[in-house]
Amino acid sequence: MKDRNEALALDRADPLAALRDQFALPSGTIYLDGNSLGVAPKAAAARAQQVIAAEWGDDLIRSWNSAGWFALPRRLGNKLAPLIGAADNEVVVTDTISVNLFKVLSAGLRMQQMRDPQRRVIVSERSNFPTDLYIAQGLIEQLDRGYELRLIDDPADLPAALGDDVAISMLTHVNYRTGRMHDMQTLTRQIHACGALALWDLAHSAGAVPVDLNGVGADFAVGCTYKYLNGGPGSPAFVWVPQRHQRAFSQPLSGWWGHSAPFAMSPDYRPADDIGRFLCGTQPIVSMALVDCGLDVFLQTDMQAIRRKSLALTDLFIELVETRCAGLGLELATPRGHAQRGSHVSFAHPHGYAVMQALIARHVIGDYREPHVLRFGFTPLYLRYADVWDAVEMLRDVLANEQWRAPEFAARGAVT
Ligand SMILES: *Cc1c(COP(=O)(O)O)cnc(C)c1O
């Protein structure tokens, strides 16, 4: 692309263009961080007001029934299910990814312990998001049964890491740092061929790329709602378990919300015989209620249309950075092949942190991940092709004029 007018023409022909108006985007900002915290849907403010003033304020405790609070984790789970190839009653919205990983990892290990107690290995990737690895490490220590975390450095090493000692694999579909996407179908087949269970983390996939969990026959999945699903800061995560596994095992956080009859107030834990078994305690209703608003936007389109635009946006971004910022020190860290690319693009730069701060000061918001990686997320629901053009021009200016050298761009906050 040689001219901004070409980007404007693509925007005029974009079938998703009208959805942008449903988001409360700050004016003058190009937001390329929807992979970390999605933009607020405009409907969220009114929904928060309703939950706080009417449901909590006026109706108080009656709202557990009358406003459907108690049913929210399942109702939202069913609403999210089609986006990830899940069926009704296979998903609940609850807790965080970290907590849900603890639940499904330990449940999976227990299932394997009953089938084949020699399987004591959890396979994952060294480049996985750290919390996934931390949770596995903590669980292994807690169980104290000689479990082991086996980390691979390249997906090509997976077949070699899969032996008859492997209980479960825990892979993230789209890598948080590089945007590299796994072939979920092929890897799930390899994992099953060795007798292990396949757990997928969909943090950077749900709402970003088409996922077909039942189609590939995966065993468990977790993901969050505050990234591409636009649920709000700290909105609860989700956990998927297919029908075939739901009664097969127990999860360790056996709280009353996972009981088959929570209000029977029985002293004995009896797990629900459905996906409700993965709930633990009282849910954060105010935050959870807003997940509805993000999901409502997805009901107006489909993941194929979102994927088409996502690839067009990331293709354009890569092309423009490589042509217009050529020789300015950026190196593509994301695969070029569509089948290996999620919905964000990363470039390495030796002064990546300062470059990103300088860019943010110009109201182009992406983020930075160690080491040296500039991340740019592309959310097709609210981004325009012209935004891609403008963001690259700003990036070129920051680099060509070395604006990032200003001392204020070296200071680091607690969150990068
Ligand atoms: C964002 C992200 C998380 C976040 O986990 P929380 O417990 O919800 O904070 C976990 N795993 C991956 C792969 C992520 O990208």
The ligand as an SDF file (V2000), in Angstrom:
LIG
                    3D

 15 15  0  0  0  0  0  0  0  0999 V2000
   -3.4020  -13.2180   29.8030 C   0  0  0  0  0  0  0  0  0  0  0  0
   -3.0000  -14.6210   30.0470 C   0  0  0  0  0  0  0  0  0  0  0  0
   -3.2210  -15.2230   31.2960 C   0  0  0  0  0  0  0  0  0  0  0  0
   -3.7680  -14.4340   32.4320 C   0  0  0  0  0  0  0  0  0  0  0  0
   -4.1430  -15.2320   33.5270 O   0  0  0  0  0  0  0  0  0  0  0  0
   -5.0390  -14.6550   34.6960 P   0  0  0  0  0  0  0  0  0  0  0  0
   -4.9850  -15.6780   35.7420 O   0  0  0  0  0  0  0  0  0  0  0  0
   -6.4330  -14.4630   34.1290 O   0  0  0  0  0  0  0  0  0  0  0  0
   -4.4500  -13.3540   35.1240 O   0  0  0  0  0  0  0  0  0  0  0  0
   -2.9020  -16.5720   31.4250 C   0  0  0  0  0  0  0  0  0  0  0  0
   -2.3770  -17.2830   30.4030 N   0  0  0  0  0  0  0  0  0  0  0  0
   -2.1560  -16.7180   29.1900 C   0  0  0  0  0  0  0  0  0  0  0  0
   -1.6000  -17.5420   28.0830 C   0  0  0  0  0  0  0  0  0  0  0  0
   -2.4350  -15.3660   28.9860 C   0  0  0  0  0  0  0  0  0  0  0  0
   -2.1780  -14.8000   27.8120 O   0  0  0  0  0  0  0  0  0  0  0  0
  1  2  1  0
  2  3  1  0
  2 14  2  0
  3  4  1  0
  3 10  2  0
  4  5  1  0
  5  6  1  0
  6  7  2  0
  6  8  1  0
  6  9  1  0
 10 11  1  0
 11 12  2  0
 12 13  1  0
 12 14  1  0
 14 15  1  0
M  END
$$$$
